[in-house]
Amino acid sequence: MLKIILVAGARPNFMKIAPILRAFKKRPEINPVLVHTGQHYDQNMSGSFFEDLGIKNPDYHLEAGPGSHANQTANIMICFEEVCLKEKPDLVLVVGDVNSTIGAGLVAKKLQIKLAHVEAGLRSGDRSMPEEINRLATDSISDYFFTTEPKGTINLLNEGVPEGKIQFAGHVMIDNLFFQLSRLEKMETSLSTSPLKSRIQKPYICMTMHRPSNVDNKDTLSGLLETVQQLSSDAPVIFPCHPRTKKQIEKFGLMSRFSFYKDQPGLSSGVYLFEPLGYNEFLNLWKDASLVLTDSGGLQEETTALKIPCITMRENTERPVTVDIGSNEIAGTDTEKILALGKKALDGKWKESRIPDKWDGKASERIVEFIVKEL
Ligand code: UD1
């Protein structure tokens, strides 16, 4: 029996862990132990995802909570070490690039436990991003590397990782997307009467924004909101707002300046601000949007999988396949560029795109096969 600890901590981890757990469950020789670090802790940032995605209750909840990067990562490490010492797993599997990924990874390696990194090899080249540091550090100590796109594999080979340790598996988050979409079809009636969706008519724009580089500086945040405000004269912008962004909007006194609406959106122009949404309600929203505006990593990929126009408000992307063949365009914080691209999307003149290789719903199965063979 192989004991494998899976680590999840922040919102973008949960949808990657869910399909791997489903694949593990089909293998009697694997005993999965689920650890939630507690990096994200609000019901709408964590609890609701477990419910929506049908993930089992974590075997351990470390309650690391908020704090500076050092504080949060250290809390995760201290608590996760106890779990590893008690469980003595054959493998620790981490996903993505959040503080929980590197925190748990470091603990595993220092205890000489094998470490697998799912979504390995992505590089933005921008070391001011905390996630880039987490990616580089996690890949420098991992034993097994599962990549989502060819560039991930190329990056790892260039950094000296032996070829046999890398598997181009495809994308577990897309496994989950397809799985949830088919479930959503059956639930559509009840969800479409959800308070939010039922009040919006097409065409509409869906927006998310939470990167420190976009929201922690008053001028940048205010400039981006101004741009979005302009775009919203052509179609309403629905903006479920991350707690970090909401705090910053309030701190900089931008809430009243931009006249957001907290509820009762009409069907016309305007920017409508909401609390973060659960996985299903958010999917139900963005899957029918004419345009997604985002600075998220995952959403660049998810929109590519459904061929929905996506404008990324960042200067770079660690996920180049979404731009090279997918439906994503990088616009940075450039107002002219965002507005011009926005018009293209709303006029139905977006570029042709394709779904990347191996984004076929079977990445988790490939990962499980590889692990069973290696261990
Ligand atoms: C983290 C990840 C980022 C990911 C994002 C998705 C790192 C380095 N960053 O950033 O890669 O895209 O999650 O959400 O790991 N907060 C709450 N409730 C919560 C969680 C957070 O109010 O449940 C507040 C925190 O108190 C903090 C802010 O939101 O003030 C930011 O949270 P934090 O976990 O530090 O980082 P994220 O910006 O969420």
Boltz pocket constraint, residues with backbone or C-beta under 6 A from the ligand:
constraints:
  - pocket:
      binder: B
      contacts: [[A, 10], [A, 11], [A, 12], [A, 39], [A, 40], [A, 41], [A, 42], [A, 43], [A, 45], [A, 46], [A, 66], [A, 67], [A, 97], [A, 98], [A, 99], [A, 100], [A, 130], [A, 131], [A, 210], [A, 242], [A, 243], [A, 244], [A, 247], [A, 297]]
      max_distance: 6.0
